[in-house]
Amino acid sequence: MKYKIVLSREAEKAILHLNPKDFLAVSGILHSLEEEPWLIRSKKIVGTNLYRIRVRNYRVIYFVDNEHGIVYVERIARRSESTYKGL
């Protein structure tokens, strides 16, 4: 089953501001999530129904809706103390 990737406004803005190397790495992961949202490298965020995957110095935080076949990307952010706040 191929999943549809839906980016939040915040994630859309973030991906547009990445440097070319980071953009290619993140977009590659997003294409991988279309095929398999539970990549070996993904980890569940404790206390939520969200997952995260590390891509270079960035984190892609997402939610999987199996019923509708959609991966919602909530945030693409450089790893810092505020990366997981407000989730």
Residue pairs with C-beta under 8 A, 6 or more apart in sequence:
1 69
2 34
2 35
2 69
3 33
3 34
3 35
3 37
3 64
3 69
3 70
3 71
4 34
4 69
4 70
4 71
5 30
5 33
5 34
5 70
5 71
5 73
6 70
6 71
6 72
6 73
7 15
7 73
8 72
8 73
8 74
8 75
10 74
10 75
10 76
11 73
11 74
11 75
11 76
14 75
14 76
14 77
15 23
15 26
15 27
15 76
18 26
18 58
18 76
21 56
22 55
22 56
22 57
22 58
25 55
25 56
25 58
26 55
26 58
26 60
26 76
29 39
29 53
29 55
29 60
30 60
30 73
32 39
33 39
33 53
33 60
33 62
33 71
33 73
34 71
37 51
37 62
37 64
37 71
38 51
38 64
39 53
41 53
41 54
42 51
42 52
42 53
43 51
43 52
43 53
44 50
44 51
45 51
45 52
45 61
45 84
45 87
48 87
49 63
50 61
50 62
50 63
50 74
50 87
51 61
51 62
51 63
51 64
52 59
52 60
52 61
52 62
53 59
53 60
53 62
54 79
57 78
57 79
58 76
58 77
58 78
58 79
59 75
59 76
59 77
59 78
59 79
59 83
60 73
60 75
60 76
61 73
61 74
61 75
61 76
61 77
61 83
61 84
61 87
62 71
62 72
62 73
62 74
63 71
63 72
63 74
64 70
64 71
64 72
65 71
65 72
74 87
75 83
75 87
77 83
